[in-house]
């Protein structure tokens, strides 16, 4: 190897090492190839802005709700997805309290927050290239409303280790005082599908039945909190919030327990998808830079790059298959139409089975494979990431991988999921 090639190799290694150091700083998505804040988004919100300006869509303003009801319809977000959070943990925290909780609504890719007398609707939506993008819609009756994008102020909370260090969502459970302030000395929980129910929904209202299973919902504290001694018997199996707040101030009287569980699942699934997308694109970008310096074919992939793609995608595979999901010990039932509406949207196979079919007796879903596998953001993953994910899913479902982390999948689970995917996800067929 001549001295010139050695120098180029050393330089390339320095570039790669510098990139790795930058990745550890937590804002790597602001650099190439992602350039989160610099790049123009293309998502459900930007599409609606165009339709609003052209007059194709006109939002109707109501005195109490502002544009909320009309905006939900325009964004195809169901009212039945309503959940209510009374802890002061969002942009308009000064408007939030146990008597005036923030209402959240969502579909598979968009989340909308409404505060009583709030200046704006808070919006986040999934972008195939940028992950989660954040907006506000002014609650003013004059003119043509437009969604305004936000970066820095939202990323303070929505791009941290809690969101896999990418722009995303985090669902928190806190001990809240009577004004809605989190009692931080008591600790908080970041919750997802793996969280035990006793740690979930602190600072949230929860409507629904769940047997003798405990949670922290509907609970307001006065004075010191000792987490090990919390008695929430009055907050369990609540089906009517009428004695806690004016339910007529909201689109529905519910903060449905099933909607809360689905929200926790899909919010973190989307974070994993964004993490897999960003990390794969970054790995390929730096690989091309290295190949260029070494004079190798630009599309040559080294083992180190494959390792980075595996590290980014394997956690998504595990989450899609509900590894370490917290078990249910009693039947869960919501109080709204959310569960039935959610299941009606499912893509079904010839036997009528869907990955959106809920179980809610021993686990969340009848078939433990996430419906998020069908989302545009999953379809838009780099080819190298999709190849890894679909190949690993096939290995698990075909029984080639029977490692401990997938032991919760019975043979009948694997067979049913495999059959559903073969009929409903064309890309999956190539991996059989």
Secondary structure by P-SEA (a helix, b strand, c coil): ccaaaaaaaaaaaaaaaaaaaaaacccccccccccccccccccaaaaaaaaaaaccbbbbbccccccaaaaaaaaccccccbbbbccccccccccccccbbbbbbbcccbbbbbcccccbbbbbbbbccccccccccccccccbbbbbbbcccccccccccccccccbbbbbbbbcccccccccccccccccccccccccccccccccccccccccccccccccccccccccccccccccccccccccccccccccaaaaaaaaaaaaaaaaaaaaaaaaaaaaaaaaaaaaaaccccccccaaaaaaaaaacaaaaaaaaccccccccbbbbbccaaaaaaaaacccccccccccccccccccccccccccccccccccccaaaaaaaaaaaaaaaaccccccccccccaaaaaaaaaaaaaccccccccc
